[in-house]
Amino acid sequence: EADIYQTPRYLVIGTGKKITLECSQTMGHDKMYWYQQDPGMELHLIHYSYGVNSTEKGDLSSESTVSRIRTEHFPLTLESARPSHTSQYLCASSADRGGEKLFFGSGTQLSVL
Amino acid sequence: GENVEQHPSTLSVQEGDSAVIKCTYSDSASNYFPWYKQELGKGPQLIIDIRSNVGEKKDQRIAVTLNKTAKHFSLHITETQPEDSAVYFCAASRRATDSWGKLQFGAGTQVVVTP
């Protein structure tokens, strides 16, 4: 069982609110990732990090931002949520040098009204 | 960049029958091919993977085959059980020792095993 945690599991908020999705892992993994999963199931990489103070944008453009101040923590922030941000957000981490063998959290289902 | 296509998008099988999911990839330099299983309300979990120097790998009721020439790989589940019902994702990446190899996921296959 992977030790990667996401909170909250579900979040319903109004348009314009600022939100932060939390992701923490206790495995000491250097690499962490955020994926957006649409209702059609596809996984889209929106952010990743090689390690502390490293963040990169993924393949899918996102208005969200991330930070990596501590190895174990990789929060995602939306400054002003919109209905188009409604989605499932999955956090993952990996230890392998090549970025393989991802361990995923259970996800946060975000609904913006 | 890499493009991974996965078929079918949904698959319904009778309990005890076999299920096969197929993926094709575009980047001939890809050399690592994992499969992930996502159960309802959970994140994807790695169930099996194969590297390009191997043609087939088995783990109990699941197996993966790789055809590098045709650039496709498949997941085989034998003697399916209700707990095999889930969404399955294939993926591909270039595994490099000095750089980060991003996984490119397929679109997923919803497998339903009916008793």
Interface residues (C-beta under 8 A of the other chain):
Chain A: A2 K31 G40 M41 E42 L43 L45 Y48 Y50 D59 L90 A92 R97 G98 G99 E100 K101 L102 F104 G105 S106 G107
Chain B: G1 Y32 P34 Y36 G41 K42 G43 P44 Q45 L46 D49 V87 F89 S93 R95 A96 T97 W100 G101 K102 L103 F105 A107 G108 Q110
